Amino acid sequence: MGRIAGAVGKETASRAREAALGLFARHGYAAVSMREIAGEVGVGAGALYNHFATKQDLLVELMTGHMQALLEAWAETHDPDSAPETRLDAFTRFHIRFHADRADEVFVAYMELRSLEQPNFHRIEKMRRSYEAELETILTDGAASGAFRIEDARVAAMAIIAMLTGVTTWYRQGGRLSVSRVEEIYVDMVARSVRP
């Protein structure tokens, strides 16, 4: 029995997202055309427009999907009632583990913010801010309890997230360090950076 049209359409859309992600990560959003994405998928450019009205829509869908997955995974993982030190440890481990095998997603989600049109930028930025606020809350709570010494929770949160996200630029599975070992090293560095 052959596949129904809807199933083929969903598969084409999924393959288009995957192809666009790889092309955007390698060449940059501005340098990639819908025709090139279609070529990677093996369909005509017109077939992509059945799923994505514009290249911008495709970029927004990729970024939204990444941020939704990040926020949902964190919500399922963390315990908001635990001590700030425990929550900071958990955030550090979570961020590294979630991003370690998503280098293309991370690159596009962070580097192509500049390519978003309004109001798309605000929508994605709001999602990013929600995630950053999770770490800010941990740091603020830790400072209030005396567990952390922080001059500015917002700046500290941005610095820590930048450091953790940077793992995706150099970490490779099968390399010298396992993800678990990288987590241990970063947990120690992050804890030292806020320790009184």
N, C-alpha and C positions, 0 to 999 in steps of 0.2 A: 504494500500500500504506500503510495507517495505521500509526501508531507503536505499539509494544508498550507495555503498561502500565508496565513497569519504566522505559522511557525517559521516559515522561510523569512518572512519580514523581520521577525524578532531576531533571528540568527544574523541577518544582514546588519541590523542596527547594532547588535552586540559586537560583530566583527569590525564595524566602522568605528565604534568607540575604542576598541583595542588598537586598531591601526592608527587612529588619530592620536591616541596617547603616545605611542611609540614615535610617530613622526614629529609631534609637537616637542617631545622631550629631546629628540636628536637635532632638530633643525630650527625649532622655535615656531610659535603659532603664526607669526606674520609671514614666514617663508613657505608655509605649506598651503596648498590649494585643495579645494574639495575634489578636484580631478585627481590629484595625487593620492588622496585618501581612498577614493573609489578604486584607483588602480591597485592599491595594496589589498583591497577587499576582493577585487576581481569582478567588479560590476561597473556599469556606466555611472557617470556623475549624477545623472538624473535619478537613479535609484536611491541615492543618498538623500535627495531632497524630499523623498516620501517619508523620511524619518526625522530629518533635521532641516528646518527651513533655511538656516544659515550656518556658516562655520562657527559663528559666535554661539549659536545654540548648542552646538556640539561641545565647545569648550566649557560652557556653563554647566552642561550636564556632567561632564567629567569632574569638574571642580566640586559641584554640589554632591555628587556621589561619593567622592573622597571625604568631604567634610561630614556628611551624614554618617558614613561608616565609622569615622573617627569618634564623633560625639556619641553614637549609639554604643560602640564598643567600650568607651570610657564609662558611660552610665551603667553598663552591666558589670564593670570590673571593680570600681572603687567603693570604698566604705566611707561615707561622709562623716560618720560618727567616730572614726578612729583618731588617734593622736596625730597632730600635724606632721611629726617626724615619720610616722608610718605612712601617712598619705603622700608625703613628698617622695619617699622611697617607691611607693606604688606607682606614682605618676611617672617617675623617671624610668622605671622598668617598662611600664605600659607604653610610653612614647617610643622608646627604642624598639621594643618588640613589634609594635604595630607598624612602624615605618621601615624597619630593616629590609623587608623584601618588597617594598613599594617605591623604589627609587624614582621611577618615571612619574608615578602619581604625585610624589612629593615635589619633584622638580616643577611639574606643570602647575600644581596648586599654589606654589610660592612664587615662581618666576614669572608666570603669565598673568598675575593679577593686573599688571600694567596693560594687558590687552583687553581687559573687560570694559565693556561700555556701561554707562549708567542705565538703569538701576542695578544691573547685574553685579557691578563691583560692590555696591552697598550690601546686597544680599549675601554674597560670599564673605565679605568682610565681617558682617554681623555673625556669621557662623564661626569664623576664625576667632572673633572676639569672645564668643561664648566659651570656646575651648581655653583660650588664654586666661579667662576669668576664673576657671577652675583652679589653675595654678596660683593665680593671685590670691584667691581665697585661702588656699593652703598656707601660703607665705604670710598673709596677714594674720591668720589664726596662730601660726607659729611665733610670730613676733609678739603678739598679744600675750601669749602664754610664757614668753621668755625663752622658748626653745630655739628661736632664730634671732639673728641680729641683721636687720635689713633696713636700709635707708629709704628705699622706695620700692614697694611691692610690685608695681607695674614694670619698672625698669628691670628689676630682678627676674620677674617672670619672663619677660622678653629675652633677656640674656640666656636664661636657662633653656628656654625652648629653642633658641637659635643653636645653642651648643648641642642639644640632643638631636635636633633635626639634621645637623651636620654629619651625623654618623652615616647617613645614606650616601654621602659623597665618597666615602672610602671603604665602608664595610662590604665584604663579599663573603657569601656562604662558602665554606670549604677553605677559607683563609686561615691565617695563624690563630685568630681568636674566634671562639664560639660566641653566639649572641648572648648566652648566659654570662660569659666572662666579660663581655663589653658592658653589660648591664651592671655587673659588680663594680667595675672601674668607674663608671659614670655615677652610680649611686654614691660612691665615696667622694668623687669630685664635687657633686652637687651639694652633698651634706656639708663638706668643708667650706663651701662658698657662703653658706648661710649660718654657720655655727657661731655662737657668741664668743 
